[in-house]
Amino acid sequence: MYAGKVNSFAPKSLISAIAVTTTIIESFLALLLFFGYQTRLASIGAAVLTFLFALAMWYSFGIKDPLDYSVFTFSAGAFLLSTVNEYRWSLDEIILKNKNN
């Protein structure tokens, strides 16, 4: 299981729980980002999750793998998305416009 290789520092009894939990969180954050709902919080969550993934890859495989797969770049991009002031074509923007009317 790849989750066991990436999280080589974790006890083997927790690997399945880590894999299931992160998959659920990743899916939830992806849906929030796709629909543009709570974009700022979702992008911060995605940034933190991918940064932790990059650190786990670094610990388990060395610095080359997370750099080859651009995991740090994705994390930085998600952090950058959280700094945007308005999100056009998103549910956040529609909700904001409806509140102002």
GROMACS elastic network, one bead per residue, 0.5 to 0.9 nm:
[ bonds ]
;  ai    aj funct       b0    kb
    1     4     6  0.54745   500
    1     5     6  0.68372   500
    1    15     6  0.88053   500
    1    16     6  0.89484   500
    2     5     6  0.50483   500
    2     6     6  0.62155   500
    2     7     6  0.84701   500
    2    19     6  0.89872   500
    3     6     6  0.51722   500
    3     7     6  0.59175   500
    3     8     6  0.82669   500
    3    15     6  0.65152   500
    3    16     6  0.78255   500
    3    18     6  0.76676   500
    3    19     6  0.59097   500
    4     7     6  0.51588   500
    4     8     6  0.57361   500
    4     9     6  0.87845   500
    4    10     6  0.79824   500
    4    12     6  0.72255   500
    4    15     6  0.56849   500
    4    16     6  0.81275   500
    4    19     6  0.84172   500
    5     8     6  0.51989   500
    5     9     6  0.89097   500
    5    57     6  0.86287   500
    5    60     6  0.70191   500
    5    61     6  0.85626   500
    6     9     6  0.83298   500
    6    53     6  0.80268   500
    6    56     6  0.59229   500
    6    57     6  0.54052   500
    6    58     6  0.86588   500
    6    59     6  0.81658   500
    6    60     6  0.57022   500
    6    61     6  0.75722   500
    7    10     6  0.55228   500
    7    11     6  0.85784   500
    7    15     6  0.73187   500
    7    18     6  0.86641   500
    7    53     6  0.87784   500
    7    56     6  0.59862   500
    7    57     6  0.76074   500
    7    59     6  0.84221   500
    7    60     6  0.68417   500
    8    11     6  0.78148   500
    8    12     6  0.82531   500
    8    15     6  0.88847   500
    8    56     6  0.81800   500
    8    59     6  0.82628   500
    8    60     6  0.59749   500
    9    12     6  0.88741   500
    9    56     6  0.83484   500
    9    59     6  0.81488   500
    9    60     6  0.75677   500
   10    13     6  0.83067   500
   10    14     6  0.67658   500
   10    15     6  0.69359   500
   11    14     6  0.55937   500
   11    15     6  0.68868   500
   12    15     6  0.53786   500
   12    16     6  0.81055   500
   13    16     6  0.71592   500
   13    17     6  0.80752   500
   14    17     6  0.52657   500
   14    18     6  0.60800   500
   14    19     6  0.86208   500
   15    18     6  0.50653   500
   15    19     6  0.61072   500
   15    20     6  0.86497   500
   16    19     6  0.50615   500
   16    20     6  0.61481   500
   16    21     6  0.84427   500
   17    20     6  0.52472   500
   17    21     6  0.59158   500
   17    22     6  0.84104   500
   18    21     6  0.52108   500
   18    22     6  0.59811   500
   18    23     6  0.83880   500
   19    22     6  0.54337   500
   19    23     6  0.61020   500
   19    24     6  0.86863   500
   20    23     6  0.51700   500
   20    24     6  0.62453   500
   20    25     6  0.86815   500
   21    24     6  0.52399   500
   21    25     6  0.62191   500
   21    26     6  0.85531   500
   22    25     6  0.50099   500
   22    26     6  0.58756   500
   22    27     6  0.84231   500
   22    49     6  0.81622   500
   23    26     6  0.50760   500
   23    27     6  0.60802   500
   23    28     6  0.85448   500
   24    27     6  0.51921   500
   24    28     6  0.61487   500
   24    29     6  0.86113   500
   25    28     6  0.51314   500
   25    29     6  0.60925   500
   25    30     6  0.84592   500
   25    45     6  0.88405   500
   25    46     6  0.87582   500
   25    49     6  0.86208   500
   26    29     6  0.52170   500
   26    30     6  0.60094   500
   26    31     6  0.86466   500
   26    46     6  0.73048   500
   26    49     6  0.80036   500
   27    30     6  0.50561   500
   27    31     6  0.62443   500
   27    32     6  0.86918   500
   28    31     6  0.52576   500
   28    32     6  0.63182   500
   28    33     6  0.87101   500
   28    42     6  0.87407   500
   29    32     6  0.50703   500
   29    33     6  0.61264   500
   29    34     6  0.84549   500
   29    42     6  0.55106   500
   29    43     6  0.76824   500
   29    45     6  0.71769   500
   29    46     6  0.64354   500
   30    33     6  0.51409   500
   30    34     6  0.59328   500
   30    35     6  0.86078   500
   30    42     6  0.80583   500
   30    46     6  0.81312   500
   31    35     6  0.61608   500
   31    36     6  0.82483   500
   31    37     6  0.85085   500
   32    35     6  0.54437   500
   32    36     6  0.57964   500
   32    37     6  0.51709   500
   32    38     6  0.66593   500
   32    39     6  0.67185   500
   32    42     6  0.62997   500
   32    43     6  0.88448   500
   33    37     6  0.65155   500
   33    38     6  0.77765   500
   33    39     6  0.57917   500
   33    40     6  0.89415   500
   33    42     6  0.63154   500
   33    43     6  0.71019   500
   33    90     6  0.89893   500
   34    37     6  0.80175   500
   34    39     6  0.89765   500
   34    90     6  0.86537   500
   35    39     6  0.85982   500
   35    90     6  0.63363   500
   35    91     6  0.63964   500
   35    92     6  0.88679   500
   36    39     6  0.53766   500
   36    42     6  0.89084   500
   36    87     6  0.75199   500
   36    88     6  0.88567   500
   36    89     6  0.77377   500
   36    91     6  0.51473   500
   36    92     6  0.60715   500
   36    93     6  0.83603   500
   37    40     6  0.85308   500
   37    42     6  0.80142   500
   37    90     6  0.67722   500
   37    91     6  0.52159   500
   37    92     6  0.52723   500
   37    93     6  0.87874   500
   38    41     6  0.56209   500
   38    42     6  0.60161   500
   38    43     6  0.85214   500
   38    91     6  0.82370   500
   38    92     6  0.64311   500
   39    42     6  0.50419   500
   39    43     6  0.58874   500
   39    44     6  0.84824   500
   39    81     6  0.82103   500
   39    82     6  0.71796   500
   39    87     6  0.77816   500
   39    90     6  0.84248   500
   39    91     6  0.88792   500
   39    92     6  0.72166   500
   40    43     6  0.52964   500
   40    44     6  0.63013   500
   40    45     6  0.86630   500
   40    79     6  0.88848   500
   40    81     6  0.71840   500
   40    83     6  0.74339   500
   40    84     6  0.79736   500
   41    44     6  0.51431   500
   41    45     6  0.61199   500
   41    46     6  0.85819   500
   41    82     6  0.72206   500
   42    45     6  0.50013   500
   42    46     6  0.60675   500
   42    47     6  0.84867   500
   42    78     6  0.87957   500
   42    82     6  0.81844   500
   43    47     6  0.59896   500
   43    48     6  0.85549   500
   43    77     6  0.88109   500
   43    78     6  0.51001   500
   43    79     6  0.63856   500
   43    80     6  0.84063   500
   43    81     6  0.63084   500
   43    82     6  0.55216   500
   44    47     6  0.50072   500
   44    48     6  0.61512   500
   44    49     6  0.85139   500
   44    75     6  0.88843   500
   44    78     6  0.65265   500
   44    79     6  0.57934   500
   44    80     6  0.89332   500
   44    81     6  0.82384   500
   44    82     6  0.60783   500
   45    48     6  0.52388   500
   45    49     6  0.60665   500
   45    50     6  0.85511   500
   45    78     6  0.85112   500
   45    79     6  0.89096   500
   46    49     6  0.51130   500
   46    50     6  0.60304   500
   46    51     6  0.83564   500
   46    74     6  0.89547   500
   46    75     6  0.71595   500
   46    78     6  0.64019   500
   46    79     6  0.82364   500
   47    50     6  0.53296   500
   47    51     6  0.59714   500
   47    52     6  0.85678   500
   47    72     6  0.89844   500
   47    74     6  0.73908   500
   47    76     6  0.67355   500
   47    77     6  0.76678   500
   47    79     6  0.55563   500
   48    51     6  0.50533   500
   48    52     6  0.61534   500
   48    53     6  0.85551   500
   48    75     6  0.70193   500
   48    78     6  0.86869   500
   48    79     6  0.83197   500
   49    52     6  0.52102   500
   49    53     6  0.62242   500
   49    54     6  0.86863   500
   49    75     6  0.80225   500
   50    54     6  0.60567   500
   50    55     6  0.85561   500
   50    71     6  0.65279   500
   50    72     6  0.74669   500
   50    74     6  0.72829   500
   50    75     6  0.54736   500
   50    78     6  0.89428   500
   51    55     6  0.62178   500
   51    56     6  0.85966   500
   51    71     6  0.72026   500
   51    72     6  0.63272   500
   51    74     6  0.84661   500
   51    75     6  0.55609   500
   51    76     6  0.83676   500
   52    55     6  0.50447   500
   52    56     6  0.61448   500
   52    57     6  0.85754   500
   53    56     6  0.50568   500
   53    57     6  0.61452   500
   53    58     6  0.85255   500
   53    66     6  0.85578   500
   53    71     6  0.77489   500
   54    57     6  0.50283   500
   54    58     6  0.60478   500
   54    59     6  0.85913   500
   54    63     6  0.88174   500
   54    65     6  0.86687   500
   54    66     6  0.55017   500
   54    67     6  0.85002   500
   54    70     6  0.88750   500
   54    71     6  0.57071   500
   54    72     6  0.63090   500
   54    75     6  0.85644   500
   55    59     6  0.61457   500
   55    60     6  0.85726   500
   55    63     6  0.87707   500
   55    66     6  0.80370   500
   55    72     6  0.89085   500
   56    59     6  0.51269   500
   56    60     6  0.60951   500
   56    61     6  0.83551   500
   57    60     6  0.51378   500
   57    61     6  0.55801   500
   57    62     6  0.68772   500
   57    63     6  0.75911   500
   57    65     6  0.68078   500
   57    66     6  0.60099   500
   58    61     6  0.54784   500
   58    64     6  0.76029   500
   58    65     6  0.70725   500
   58    66     6  0.63108   500
   58    67     6  0.89110   500
   59    62     6  0.58514   500
   59    63     6  0.78058   500
   61    64     6  0.75772   500
   61    65     6  0.65045   500
   61    66     6  0.84659   500
   62    65     6  0.65487   500
   62    66     6  0.79808   500
   63    66     6  0.59939   500
   63    67     6  0.64327   500
   63    68     6  0.87237   500
   64    67     6  0.52383   500
   64    68     6  0.59298   500
   64    69     6  0.86603   500
   65    69     6  0.61893   500
   65    70     6  0.84418   500
   65    71     6  0.87791   500
   66    69     6  0.52344   500
   66    70     6  0.59538   500
   66    71     6  0.53316   500
   66    72     6  0.68014   500
   67    71     6  0.64743   500
   67    72     6  0.68116   500
   67    73     6  0.81824   500
   68    71     6  0.80008   500
   69    72     6  0.84333   500
   69    73     6  0.88305   500
   70    73     6  0.50660   500
   70    74     6  0.62904   500
   70    75     6  0.86912   500
   71    74     6  0.51458   500
   71    75     6  0.62486   500
   71    76     6  0.86712   500
   72    75     6  0.50533   500
   72    76     6  0.61707   500
   72    77     6  0.85607   500
   73    76     6  0.50923   500
   73    77     6  0.60793   500
   73    78     6  0.86070   500
   74    78     6  0.61805   500
   74    79     6  0.86250   500
   75    78     6  0.51639   500
   75    79     6  0.62912   500
   75    80     6  0.86206   500
   76    79     6  0.50204   500
   76    80     6  0.61064   500
   76    81     6  0.86508   500
   77    81     6  0.62005   500
   77    82     6  0.87733   500
   78    81     6  0.50191   500
   78    82     6  0.65094   500
   79    82     6  0.52267   500
   79    83     6  0.70121   500
   80    83     6  0.54180   500
   80    84     6  0.72661   500
   81    84     6  0.56362   500
   82    85     6  0.83013   500
   84    87     6  0.71025   500
   86    92     6  0.83420   500
   86    93     6  0.70523   500
   87    90     6  0.58677   500
   87    91     6  0.85357   500
   87    92     6  0.68918   500
   87    93     6  0.60734   500
   88    91     6  0.86703   500
   88    92     6  0.83041   500
   88    93     6  0.60889   500
   88    94     6  0.86357   500
   89    92     6  0.83886   500
   89    93     6  0.67543   500
   89    94     6  0.77272   500
   90    93     6  0.53442   500
   90    94     6  0.65297   500
   90    95     6  0.87475   500
   91    94     6  0.50049   500
   91    95     6  0.60209   500
   91    96     6  0.84428   500
   92    95     6  0.52367   500
   92    96     6  0.61472   500
   92    97     6  0.86825   500
   93    96     6  0.50192   500
   93    97     6  0.61351   500
   93    98     6  0.85952   500
   94    97     6  0.51649   500
   94    98     6  0.61933   500
   94    99     6  0.86762   500
   95    98     6  0.51267   500
   95    99     6  0.62330   500
   95   100     6  0.87629   500
   96    99     6  0.51757   500
   96   100     6  0.63783   500
   96   101     6  0.89305   500
   97   100     6  0.51800   500
   97   101     6  0.64464   500
   98   101     6  0.52988   500
